[in-house]
């Protein structure tokens, strides 16, 4: 007998009323213990499948009414409560501990708003578990063992039986897979140790802990590796047939010193009429990775390569990313080339996108290119064949920069850092990452290629994956306007902000003590760029049409763009292909926007962990000058010159009565004010590496005098 369907039919006819299991037994007509057990199993299965809703307080069931429910993701809190981050973008809902009903941090759930409240909700269904694997520290004794999660928002320790310890020792960082979720509020999840990462502080252990906590892995499945191992190591004559041959042209790559996944190369010809032919040649990953094969499925799931300090988690196996796809010097490589004729004003007057083959003449680095442009005689002799092309590229890059500046491009200051390591891999210093003109040169060439390809697809009405960036939120713009007014910066507030207005405000702040403040607040005002099948333009770049085309080794959207463009230029864009790419573009946009956000968060966390480790070893109890980089009701953040950031708690201040002013970004008690951008002197008093938290104490004049004594 199909009890599940029978139960559903019964409950659907009860006008959404709750029924106990005994009432259901009677209505369904079961009497024996065997039948009652079967009905109970059917009820549990229906609850698990989110067909029924179970009221734990009264042990009753009813059909899950989705009409008044809200879907979203749980964001936990170390104190036990949580918030629902709604899918519809509406304000978050508060979920009290008794209302979580087994939901944990990052779970995708359905909630019902609590009656007679404005912003409270109760979880009624768990749609998907968000953290089936949890990274933490094993606390082991003779009697019990638990994994204490690194993520404090996952506020349940995980019980590990002796048979599931997998050789892990007390105090080690581990990955635990949850095997059983609690059905009662006070119970803990149960799990088993899947991987031992090592002790905190050991080489790579901290970085691997961060990666695994975000679901990021280095290892590929056996199926993916078997497929990768069957790929060729070099380009064959058969591969080259039908492609544009650029092997005799002066084509070369420009990348960082340590880069191994070289997915873009450039070439240039300067013409007598003042125009340039710029070639941007991108690794043709789509030739080797076919839709829905094992490598493609894994690349789609990962979405992007992830870059940690001294560690990379690639989207593709190294046989591809560091092998046949990488545009190494002196070997033939398959590419997709965007060839553009650009006039003296930076306008692309002609272009074509063609499958091609190149033979890179040099593997150049940003540092060496910059030295050549700056006149280094030794390097100019070593690379005599590309000195003229590099000088032509410099001229063209300046033209493109000028063009973009005129239309309102915003040049935000990057806060990338370089960790200086000793022989043991320990961080000995943190220095800002130096961006040279050579970086900007390649950046400009990639941007113009991305724009050109996007405009090509748009003009052909292709289904496509665009890179879009919405205009700033009106409310956030108001906050920015208030800050600009306080600083005396001319900032015209209108209903629709144009990018040139923000660019102009940033230029006004340049060279002023508050420049970093304006830069940071403006960044917070901006929306997050994302992928979309619908073109709405890119606000930050002041571009009407933009995509990601230039990095298919490390970004899945670029690989999708390549497939679409190649299908078009090869004359294979049938109605069937159009329909398939329409579905693909939507799926890729959603998935890769999500994986990009996850990668960004993981990369920030990895950098913060490195900074905390450095602070704990080198800065604890030291006194430093810094700048207030953030202000909240709880206190203010201070950033040191080496970008290490910590917090001064409001309760640690020697004065009282502070209130937070969100219009002026400050804490004030009427006589003393702490504002964004203020210079302060602090002492680092505590570092919590697991929580990525650095506590600072404000030093007053009295404190300084005592130090001097």
N, C-alpha and C positions, 0 to 999 in steps of 0.2 A: 504493500500500500504506500502511495506517495503522500506521506504525512505533511511534508512541507507545503505542497500545493493546496491540500485540504485545509491546513491551518490558515494560509493566506486568504483563501476564499471565505472562511468563517469570519476572520477579523475584518476583512474589507467590508463585510456586511454589517458590522457593528458600529458604524458611524464614528470611527476613530476612538472608540472607548477602550479603556484599559481592561484587560481580563487576566485573572490569575491562572496558573497552570491547571488548578483543579477545575475552574470553569471551562477551560479549553478541553480538558479530558472529557467532561460531561457532554459538551457540544459535539466534539468529534466522535464520541461514542466508544471510548476505550475503557477497559476495566482491569485487564491483567497487568501485572508488574512489568512484563516484557513490553507490552504496548505503550505503557506510560513512559518507560525509559526511552522508547523510540520517539515518542512525541517530544520529550525533553531534549533529546539530541537534535530533533528537527527545529525546535525553538532556538536552541543555541546557534545552529547553522544559519538560521534566518536573521538572527541578530548580527552574527559575524558578517553576513552578506549585506547588511544594512537594509534588509527588507522590513524588519521589525525593530521597534524601539523597546528597550527594557528599562523599567523603573525599579532601580535597585532598592529604593527606600520602602517600596510596598510589594516588591516581587510580582510585578504585573507586566503584561505585554500589550502592545498595540501596533498597528501598521504605521510605519514611519511616514509622517506627513511632511514632505519636503517643501510644501508651499510657503511656509513661514520660517524656513530655516536659512541660515547664512553659512556659506562655505568659506573656509580660510585656513590659515596655518597657525598652530599654537607657538607662541613665544614664551618660554618658561621664565621663571625667576627663582633665584636661590632660596627665597623665603616661602616657596610653595605655591604661590598664586601664578597666574599667567595672563597673557593677553591674546586675543584672536586678531591676527593680521588678516583683514578681510580681502577676499579676491576682488571685490568690486571697488576697492580703493576708498571706501568710506572709513570714518574714524574707527580706531581699534575698539574692541570690546573687552571689558575686564571679566576674567573667569576666576572665581574664588576657588580655593582648594577642593571643597566638597562638590563643586560643579564640574570638575575636570573629568570625572567618571573614567579614570584610567588613561586619559590622554597625557602625552608627554611632549617635551620640547621638539619642535619641528614636525609634529604629526599634522597631517591634513585631515580636517574634521568638519562636521556639520554641527552648528550650535543653534539653540533657540534663545532669543532674547528673554531675559527674566522679566516677568510681569511687574509693573509698577516701578521699574528702574529705567534710567536713560541709557546706560552704557554697560550693563552687565549681561552675561550670557551663561548658558549651561551646555556642555557638550552632550549631544544625543547620539552621535555616530562617529566612529573613527574610520575614515576612508582609506588612509594609508599611513603606515608608520614612517616617521621621518628619519629616525636614527636606529636602524637595526644593528649597526655596528658602533660601538662606543669606545673611545680612547680614554684611558685613565690609568691610575696607579693602583697596583694590587696591594691590598691590605690583608695579609695572610697570618693566621694563627693556627694552633693545633686543632681548633674546633670549627672555626668558620673562616671563610675567605670572601672578600668583597672587592669589586673594582669601584674605586671612587672616581667618577668622571672628571676629566679636565674641564669640560664645559659645565660651569656652575648652573646654567639654565636647565640642564638635565638633572633635576634635583632628586634623583633616586639612585642610591648605590645599587650595584648589581651583584646578586649572590652567585657565587661560583662553588659548585660542589668539588670534592677532591678529585673525582674522576674527570672533571672538565678543566683542570688547572693547566694541562699541556706543558708541564715542566716549569711554569712561571714561578719566580721567587718573590718574596715580600719586598715591596718597594720598587718593583720594576714597572716600567711603562708597558702597557699591553693593549691589544685590541680585543674587546669582548663582543661576541655576537649574542644578542638576546634570543633565547630559545623559548621563553615563556613570559608573557606580560601579566602583571597583577590584575586580578579582577576585583580586589578590594583595595580601598584607599591606603591602608597602612602597610600593605604587603610590598615587597621589593621585586623587581624583575629578576628572572633567573637567566644565566648565560653560560657560555663556555669561552675559554681563551682561544682565539684564533691565531694570534701572532704575538710574540714577545719582541718589543722594540729596543729594550735595554734600559739602563738606569738613566734618569734625568741628568742631563749634562754630558752624557757620553756622546761621542761623535755621531751625528745624524739622528740621535734618538729624539731630540726635541723637534726637529724639522719633520721627521716621519710622524710624530704624534700629531702635529698640526695637520699634516696632509690627510692622514687617515680619519681624523675627526671631521673633515669636510668631504669624506668619501672619495679622496683623490689617491690613486695608486700608481706606482711605477710599473708593476708587473702586468703583463698581458696574459690572457688565457692561452692554454695550449693550442686551441683552435686558431687563434690569431697568429701565434708564433709559427705554426705549421704553414699557414698561408703566406706569411711574410718570408719564410725561408725558401719558398718556391719561386719568389720573385727574382728577376735577373739582377746581376751586379753591374751591368753596363748596358749601354744603348746599342741595339743591333741595327743593321742596315734596313731591315724590314720596318723597324719602329720609325725610321726617318722618312720613309716614303710618304709623299703627299704633304710634307711640311715645308715651310719657308726656311731656307738655309742661311743662318747668320754666322756660321762658323768662321768665316774669313773676316768678319767685322771685329772691330775692337770693342769687345764686350767684357765687363769685369764686375765683380761684386764688391760691395763696401759694407762691412759689418763690424761688430765688436771683436775685441781680441780673442775672446773665448768662444765665440759663436761656432756651432757645428751644423746647425740646420739653416743652410744658406738658401733661402727660397726666392731671392730677387737679385737680378743683375741689370746693369744699365749700359746704354750706349748713346752716343750723340754725334751729330753732324751739324756744324755751323755753316750756314749758307751766306753767299755774298749779299743777298738782299736783307740781311738782318734777322732772318728766321732760323729756326733750329728744327732738326728732326730728332726727337727724343725717343729712344726705345727703352721700354720697361719690360723686361723678360722675366716671367714668373714660372717657377717649377710646375710642370704639368703633372701634378699628383693624380689627376683624374684618369690618366693613362694606365696607372697601376692599381688604383683603388676603385673597384667597380661598385655601383650601387647595390646595397644589401649583402655584399660578401662579408665575411667575418671581420675583416679589418674595418670596413665601412661602418658596420654596426657598432663596433667599439669606439670608433672616432666620433660617431654621432652621439653616443652616450657621454663621452668625455667633453666634446664640444670645443675644447681648446687645450693647448699646452699650458702648463702652469709653471711659473718661474719663481723659485725660492732662492734665498742667498746660498750660493754654491750647490744648488740642486735643481734639476729639471724633471718634471713629470710630463713626458711628451704625449701628444695626442695620437701619434703614429709610432709604430715600432721603429727602433733605431735602424733597422735594415732599410727603411724608407727615409726617415727624417735625417739621418746622418749618412745615408747611403746613396742609392740610385736617384733619389729625388733632389738631393742637395747639390747645388750648382758649384761644384768644386773646380778649382783651377786646373786647366790642362786636360779635361775630359769632356766628351760629348754629353750633353744633357737635353732632355726634351722639355720644352717650355711652351707657354702661351704668351705671345708677345703683343703688347699694345704699342703701336708705332704712331706717334703724334707729330704733326707739323705745327709749331707754335710760333706766333709772330712776336714782334718786339714789345708788344703790350701784354704778352702772356696769354693770348687767346689761342685756343686750339682751333685751327682753321681746317685741318684734315686729319683723319685718323683711320686706322684699321686694326682689327684684332685678329691674329692669325696663329694657328698651331705652328710651332717652329722647333728648330734645334740650334743650340749655341755651343760654343767652345770657349769658356771663360779664359781670358788671357792672364788675369791676375786675381788673387784673393787679397783684396785691400782691406785695411782697417781704418776706422775713423781717425785714429791718432796719426797714422802715416799720411792719410789724405790731407789732414789739416796741416801737417808739417810741409807737405809739398806745396799746398796753396800759400803757406806762409814763407816759402822761398828756401826750404832746406836743400842745399846744393847736393849733398850726398844722395838723398832720396830721389831728387829730380833726375840724377844720372841713372840710378838704379831702375827707375820707372819712366825712362825718357819717352817711351811710346805712348804713355797716357797723360803726360803733362799737359799737352794742348787740349785733349778732351776734358780733363779735369778743370782747366781754366774756363773752357766753354760752358761746362756744367755750372761753375760758380756764377758766371754771368747770367745764365738762364735761371738759376735758383733765385738770384736777386730780383730778376724780373717777376717771377712768380710770387715771391714774398711781397713785393711792392703791390702787385695786383690784389693779393688777398688782404693786405693791410687796408687798402683803399675801400674794399667792400665791407670791412668791419671785422676781420678775423681777430679773435682774442688769443693772445699769447700768454697763457698762464705759466707761472714759474713752477717747475717740477720740483718735488721734494724727494726725488730718488736719492738713495745714499749708496755708498760703497763701503763694505765692511773689510777692514784691513785685518788679515789673519796671520798668526804665527805658524811655526812649523807643525804645531799640534792641532791646528785648525781652530784655535781660540781667537776670539775677536779682541784685537789690541787697540783699535781705533775705529771711529765712524766718521767718514768725510762725505760731504755732498757730492753727488755724481755730476761730473763736469760735462755739460753739453757744449759741443763745438759746432762751428758752422758746418762741418762735414755731416753731422747728424741732421742738421736742418736741411741740407742739400738733399739727402736721401728722403727725408720726410716730405719735402715739397714734391719730389718726383713721384712718390707713392700716392700722394693726395691727388695730383693731377691725373694719374692713371686711374685711380678709383672713381673720380668724378666722370672721366671720359667713358669708362665702361658702363657706369650707372646710367649716364645719359643715352648711351647706345641702346641699352636694354629698354629704357623708358620710351625712347622714340619708336622702338619696334613693338611696343605694347606686350612685352614678354612677362610671364609670371617670374618674379624675381625676389631676391633677398636684399633689401635696402638697409643701409645703416642710417638710422634716423635719430634726430635729436630735437625734442620739442622745445618750445619757448619756455622761459622761466615761469614758474607759478606766480600769479598776481600777488598773493599774500606774501610770498618770500621776497618779491621785488619791493614791496612796501617796507619791509625790514631793512633791505639794502639801501633804499632811499633815505631812511631815517639815519643810518650810519653815515652816508655820504654828506648829508646836511650838517651833521655834527662835526665832520672833518673839514667842512668848507669846500667840498668837491662839487663842481657843477655837474649835476646829474638830473636830466630831464625825465620826470616820471610821467609816463603815458599809459593808456590802457593796454597797448601792445608795445613791448620793449623791443627795439631793434638792436641787433648785436653790436652795431657801431657805437651805440650809446654806452654800452658796457666797456667796449674797447677804449673809448675816449676817457672814461672815468679811471680805468686802470693806468692809462698813460699819464693822467694828471697826478696820480699817486706815486709814479716812478721817481725814485731817489729820495722819497720822503720817509720819515721814521715809521709811518703807518702803512707802508706799501704792502708788507706781508699780511697785515690785517685785512686790507681791502682785497688782496688776492684770495685769501682764504674764505672770507665771507661771500665773495662773488662765486667762488667754486661751490659753496653750499647752496647758493641760490639756484644754480643750474640744475636742470633735470638730468637724469641719467640717460646717456645714449643707449640705444638698443637696436635690435634687428626687427624688421617688419616687412611683410609682403606689400605694404602700401607705402608709397613715397610721400613723405610730408616734409622732406628737406632736412638739412643738418644745421641747426641754429648756431652752434659753436664755431663751425667752419664757414658760416655764412654761405653755405652751398645749397643750391636748389635741388640737387640730385647727387646722392653719394652711396657708395657701397664699399664692401671689403673684398678686394680682388687679389691683393698682393702677398698674402701669407697663407697659402693653402696647406703648407706643412704643419702649421700650428693653429689654424682656425678652420673649423668646419664650414662656416658660411662662405668663406672664400672658395672652398672646394665645390660647394653647390653652385656658386656663381660661375666657376669654370665649366662645370657640366652644362649649364644652361647656355652659355655663350658658345661653347664648342658645338653643341647641337645645332645652334642657329647658323654659325659660319660654315658648317659642313653640310648645310641644306637638309637637315634631318628633323626640323621642327614641325612635326605632323600634329594633327588635332589630338591624337593620343598622347604625344609627348607634352603638348601644352597642358592637357588635363593632369598628367602625372606631375609636372613641375608646379602646377598651381597648388596641389596638395602638399608637395614637398616644401615649397617656399614657406607655407604657413607653419608646417611642423618644425622646420629648421629654425625659423625666426623665434618661435616660442621656446624650443629646447635650448638654443644657443644663447638667448638672452639670459636664461636661467643659469646655465653653466658658466657664463661669463661673470655674472654676479657672484656666484659661488667661488670662482677662481680669484676674483678681486679681493673678496673677504679673506680667503686663505692666504693670499700673498701678503696682505696687510698684517695678518696675525703672525705670519712667519717672521716678518721684519720686526714686529713688536717683541716677539719672543727673543730674537737675537739682541735687540736693544736692552731688554730686561736682563738677559744673561750678562751682557757687557756691563750694565750699571751695577749689578750685584757684585761683580768681580773687581770693578775699577772705580766706581763712583760713590759707593755707600759711605755715608757720613761726610762726604765732601761738600764744599760750599761753592755755588756757581751763580753766575748772572744768567738771567733768562728773560723771556718775553711771555706775557700772558697770552695764550693761544686759544683759550676757550673759557667761557664763564657759564656756570649753572647755578641752580638754587643751592647745591651742595658744596660749592666752592669754585675754584678756578684751576685751569690747567696751565702749566708753565713749560715752555719749550726751550731747551738749552741750545747753544750754538751748534752742537753736534747732532741736533734733531731729536735727542732723547727727551721724552715728554713725561711729566708726572703731574699729580694733583695735590693741591693744597686744600685740605678739608676746611670748611667754614668753621667747624668746631675747634680747630687747632689755632685759629687766629686769637691774638691777645685782646681783641675788642669784640663787642657784642652789638646786636641790633641790625645786622646786615639784611637787606632785602634785595632780591634780584630784579633788575630792570631789563626786560627783554627788548625794549626799544633802543636802549643805549648800550646793550651788551656789557652790563657792569653789575657789581655788587656794591652797595653803598649803605652806610648807616647815618648819612647826613653830613658827617665830618670827614670820613675816610671813604674813598672810592677805589675800587679795583676794576679797571676796564680792559677790554681787548687791546693788545698792543703795548700795554704798560711794561716798563722795565722793572724787574724785581730781582732780589737776591734770595736764594733758597738753599736749604740743606736737604740732601736725599737721606731719609730716615728709615725707609723700608722698601724692599723689592720682593714682590710675590710673582715668581716666574710663571707658575701654573695659571694664575689669574691674569697675567700680563698687566700687572698694576704696580706703579711706582708712587710711593707716598713721599711728599715733600713738605718741608716746614718753612714758612716764610721767615726770613731773617730781618729783624728791625735794626735800627741804628744801635740800640742797646746790645743786641746780640752780636753785632759786628765789633763793638768796643770790647765785649767780653772775649771774643775770639782773638783780638789783637793782644789782649793781656795774657 
